[in-house]
Amino acid sequence: MVARAPWRRPGAARKGLYDMTLLRRHVVALLLIAGAVFLNFYMAGGRASNASGPPVAANLPDYLGETRDPASGTVFLRITEPGILGLAGVCGTKYCTHRYSSAQAWNADQSLLLIVNGCGGMCFLDGHSYVPLFHRDRSIECEWHPRDAQLMICVAGRQISTWAPRTNHEDVVFASLAYSQLQFGPNKGNPSRDGNRIAVRATRNDGKAVVFGYDLKERKKFPDIDLAQLPGTTGSCSISPLGINILCSQALPDGNEPNFIFSIDGVLRQKWMEHHRPGHGDMTVDADGSEIYVGISKSDPDKYQVIKRRLADGKVTSLMKYGEAMHASLRSLDRPGWVFLSYGGTPAEIAQHPDWAPYAQQVIALRLDGSGEVRRVVDTQNAHFDYWSETHASPSPDGSQVIWSSNWGVPGGPVYDFVSRLEWPSEPVPNQKEIVANGLH
């Protein structure tokens, strides 16, 4: 904080100014000291000790200081803190984090990293040093273009656009008076992996809720899919990785959340009526070229296992046995074959259940081939509290960085974002002991 020089009224008597000089010096000095103390509290991520505020996290890593995880050996850094975040804006005192596990946090070349939760808009950081760069006062739904590092794809109101955050330049690619309340998902939508196609939720002028595919490259709109044909209330819809299917999740009155898969032309191809089989997941293309949805099952016969499910025919393959997995991310588009999993629970709970997957408060990378091979990323020290404090780990496009959130063991305390840095061997070396512990072989 820098104190501004006192404003001098034109024509003021020199003697009066001289008489006040000493007092002003003392006041300015006190303000600077107070500002430094206030800033130091935020830089440390702590708060003054009082009955109403949450306790300060013990051994909280320094802001932008490297820390080595003792379990995995990976290096990680804390990249957000409450208060002023340099040129990128101001972080809230409750949380300051990336958006979600299945949302791409980095742009295509990893030069920019986006923080949105608790940031009062969009806070852009350097994608490697995590130094705050700039802020954009923008609240509409935008997702990174997976191939063009300069662009985000945005959906709001009656239009679809591409937007360059660095220059703040925007190009409208679709606008129509026949539709309103356009949404990108909402919240869980992603473009196809080439960046050409998206699924758009909208309200048609006749009042019908619909979803349709749109090709940004060809400027082509696909047929409307009437969402009234589906039971319950639509949660979100997203285009598939190859841009040929649209997956919609529904919420039924009994609490179940089934999934429905349509072709891009609106033909209903699959109905997965089981509750979250899977859910809290992400989509990718498997090694055989088929599109799959990977997530956590909440239905028998694979309840609370990590599964992959083929969009074409609904075939299910279990990838990890019963455990505390909470979210799955497949945003490492340039390192296919791995899903990044956020685990909750507690080590004490896991110790009491040796037949469960042996992970708690951790982020791991799991192979999609069913082998059970795992790379441990980090112990998150994240105590369960609410949605905003969930880990929501999400990798960079090449898988060399993973962003994740943690309250560092303080339920109700500030939630920070961290980034772990991974080195990948040129030739994968499976950890046979880890594979056996995962119970798949």
N, C-alpha and C positions, 0 to 999 in steps of 0.2 A: 504494500500500500504506500503510495507517495502522496504526501500532503501538498495541497495546492498553495502557492504563494498568496498572501493576503491581498484582496482586491483593494486598490488605492483610489479613493474618491478624488477626482480632479480638483485641484485648488485647495486640498486639505492643508492645514497648518503643519509645517515641518516639526514644530515643537511637540504637537500632539502625537505625531508618528514616533518621534524619538522617545517620548515617555512610555509608549506602549511596547517598544521593541523587546525589552527584557521579558515582559510577561508573555509575549507571543512566542519567544524562543522556548520558554518553558512548556507552553501548551503544545507547540509543534513536536518537541522532544517526547512528551508524554504520549501523544497520538502515535508517533512512529514506534515507540516501544510497545504500546498496546496492539498496534497492527501486526508487529512482528510476532508477538505471543500468539495472537489469534491465528495467523497464517501457519505457525509452527504446529498448532494443534491439528489443523487440517492436513498439513504435509505428513504428519505422523499417522493420520487416519483415526485419531482418537478424539475424545470429547472430555470436557471438564467433568470431574467426578461429582455427581450429585444424585439425589434420590430418584429424579425423574428420568434421567438419561440412561441408556444402556451401558453396561460395563465396557471398558476398553479391552480389545482383543489382546491376548497375551502373545508375544513373539510375532506380531504382525510384520511381515516383510516390508522393508522400506519401499516407498514409491519409486518405481523405475530402477530399483536395485535388484541385482541378480541373486537368486537363491537356488540352491541345489536340493532337489527332493531326495531325502535319504533312502526311500524305498526303491524308486525307479532310476535314480541317478540323473534324471533330466533337469535342465535349468529352467526356471520360470521367473517371471517378473510380475509385480503388481502394477497395473497400468492405469487405474483410476483411483480417485480419492474425493471425499466430499469437499465442496468449495470450488474455487476458481480452477479451471482446468486449462490454464494457459490461454492460447488463442482460440481454443475449441469451444469455450463456453463455460458453463457452471454446472457442476455435478450436484445432485440432490443429496441430502444427508442420509436418506434411507437406503438408496441404491443408485448405482451408476454403472450400467451394464450393456452388453450387446443384446440384440433383440430376442433370439431364440436359437435352439440347437439346429433346426433345419433351415435357418436363414443364413445366407452367405454373409459373413462379417467382413471379409477382405474382398477387394476388387480383384479382377482377373490376374493382374501382374503382382498383386500383394503389396503395392506401393501405398495403399490407403486402407485403414481399418476404421470401421464405423461403430460408434457407440450411440444408442438411441434411448434406452430406458433411463429415465431420471435425468436426462441431459437437456431438457428444454428445447427440443428440436433434434438436429443431427450434429454430433460432434465427430469430426474427422481427425484421426491420428495418423502419424507416419506408420506404415505397415510393418516396419522392421524395428525401429527404435522406440515407437509408441509415443513419441513427443507430440503433443497437441499441435495441430496445424491450423484448422479453421472451423467455423461453425456456420450452419445454414438453418435459418428459421423456417423449417418445413415439416409439416406434420402429416402429409399424405403418404399413402403406401407406395414405397419404392424398394426395388430389389436390384442388386448388382447384376449387370449384364455379364454372363459367365465367360464371354470371350473378348469383349471390348472393355479394356480397363478404364476408359474415360467415362463410361456411361452407366446410368441406372435406368431401369424401366419403371415408370410410374403410372398409377391408375387412380383416378379420382373424378368425382362429379360425372361429367358426360364424356370424358376423354381418356385416351391412352397416349403417353408421351415418352420420349427418351430425354434424359436430363444429365448434363455434365456437371457434377458437383464443384469441380475446381473453378470453372468459368461461370457457373450458374446459368449456362445457356440451355434452353429447352426447345425441343421440336415436337409438335403435336403430330402423331401418326394416325390417330383415329378420333373422330368426334361425330356425335350423332344426337339429334334432337329426339330420336325414337327411344332412347334409353337414358336412365338416370341412375344415380347411386352406384356407379361402377366401383367394383372392389377387386383387389388383387388377392384372392383367397377367400375371405380376408385373413391376414396375419400368417397363414401357413402356405401361401402360394409361392411357387418358384417357376422361373422360365424353363423351357426345354434346355437340354445341355448345350445346344448350339446357340441359344439365345434368341431364336427366331419366333418361337410360339409361346403363348401364355393362355391360361384359362381366366375368364373374366366373369364375375358375378354381376348381375345388373337387375334393375327393375324396368320392365318394358312399359310403354305408355298405356297399355291396357291393364296395368297393375300386376301382371304376372312376374313372379321371380324366376329368372332364368340364369343359365350359365352358357357361355359360348367360347369356342377357341378363336384365337386371333393370331395371324401370322404377320409379324412386324416387318419382315423383309419383303414379302409380297403385298403388304397392305391388304390382306384378305381376311374377311370375317367368315367364320364357319356357322352352321345352323344353330339356332337357339335350342337349348335343352330345357324343357319345362320342369322345374324342380318340384312342382306340385304333384308329379307322379310318384315322388319318393315319400316314404312314411316319415313322420316326425318333422324336425326342423333342421335345415341345412347348416352345418357348422362351417366348413370350408371346402373349397374345391381347388385342385391344382392340375396343371398339365403334367403328363408323364415325361420322363427324360428324353424319349425319342420324339415327343410331340404328337403321338398318335392316339393317346387315350387321355381321358379326364377322370380323375378320381375325386369323388365327393364323400365326405363323412356326414352322417346324420345323427341327431340326438332324438331318441324316442322317449315317450312319456314314462316308460318303465325304467329309464336310466341307461338303457343299452345304447351303444353307438356303433352301428354297422357301417360298412363301406360299400359304395356302388361305383362300378367302372363303366364308363361310356366310351365309345369310339369318338374320335374328333368330329365325326359326322352325326353324332347323337344316338347311335345304336347302343342299347344297354347290353353289355357283354358279361358282367359278373355282378352277383349280389353276395356279399359276405355278411350274413345276418348275425354272426356271433359278435359279442361285445369286444371291441378293441382287439381284433385278431387279424393284424396287429393294430396298435395305436402308438401315439407319441413317437412316430418314426419319420422316415424319409424314403425317397425312391431313388433307384439307380438302375443301371444295366448290368446284368450278371455276366459271368465269363462266357456263357453260351449264347449271349446276345439277347436274352429275354429280359423284359422289364420286371423288376421286383420291388415290393414294398417291404422294408425292414423296420421292425419295431418290437414292442413288448406286447405279448399276448396277455389278455385278461380273461380268457375263456379256456375251458377244457377242450382237448386233452393236453394242452401245452401251456396252462395258466402260469403266468409270471416267468415264462421262458422268453428268450430273445429268439424271434423267428424271422424268416424271410418268406414272402408269399408271392407267387408268380401272378402277374396281372392277367395273363392270357387265359389261365385255366384254374387259378386259385390254389395250386399245389403249394403245400406248406413244408418247409424244412426247418427243423430246430437247429439253432446255432449256439445256444448257451443254455445250460440248465437253470432251474428255478432259482431266483435270486432277487436282488434289490435294484435291478436296472430300472431307470426312470425315463431316460430319453436316448434316442438314437439319431446320429447325424451322418450323412453321406456327402457332405459338402467338399470332400477332397476329390474334386472332379478329375484332377490330373493324376491321382493315385487311386485308381479303382481297386476293388477287391477287399476293402477294409471298411468297417463301420465303427464309428467312435461312440462309445457308450458312457453315459453318466450314471454312476451308482450312488444311491442314498444308503439308508440304514445306518447301523453303527458296527464297529468292529466287535463289540461285545456280543451283539445279536448274532453275527455271522459265526463267531466262535462256538456258539451253542448249537449250530446247525451245520455239522460237517458235510452233510449231503447237499447243501446249497452251493451256488457259485461263490467262490471265496473272495468276494469283492464288496467293500463298503466304503462310502465317502471317497470314491476313486473315479478317475477317468481312465478307460482302457481303449485300445484299438483291437478289434476282433476280426479275424479273417472271415470272409463270406462263403468260403468253400466248404464249410462244415467240419473242418479239421480241428477246430477248437484252439488254434494258435492265437496267442494274445501278446500284445505289447502293452505293458503298464505305462501310463503317461504320468500320472501324478496322484498323490493323496491330497484331497481338496480341503480337509479340515472343516467341511461345511456342515453345520448343525441344522437339522430340520426346523423350519419355522413356517414359511408361507411360499406362495408361488414365486414371488420376486427374489427369494433367496435360493431357489433351485439352481443347480449347477449349469445345466443347458450347454454342455461342451459342444464346440463347433470347430472343425479344422479349417485351415487355409486350403486353397485349391491344390497345392502340391503336398499337403499333409505334413509340412515341416514345422507348422505352428498350430497350436490349439488354444482357443480362447475359452475360458470357463469362469464361473462366478462362485463366490464364497463369502460367508459372513465370518469366516475364520474362527469358528467355534462359539460364536456368541449369538444365540437365538434372539432375533429382534434387533441385533446390532447392524451397523452399516454393511451393505453388500458391495463388494469390490469386484472388479474384473481382473483376471490374471491371464497371462499367456505363457504356455509351456513350449519349449523349442525341442524338436525331435530331429534326430539324425537317423536316416534309413540306410541300412546296409545294401550294397549293390546286389548281393545274393542273400535272400532271406534264410535265416537260420532258425528253424522251429525250436521252441523250448518244450522238449518232450515232457518235462515235469509239470509245466503249466498246462499242457494239453490233457494230461491224465487228471489233474485237479479239476478241470472243467467237465469231466465226466462224459466226454463224447467218445472216448476210445479206451 
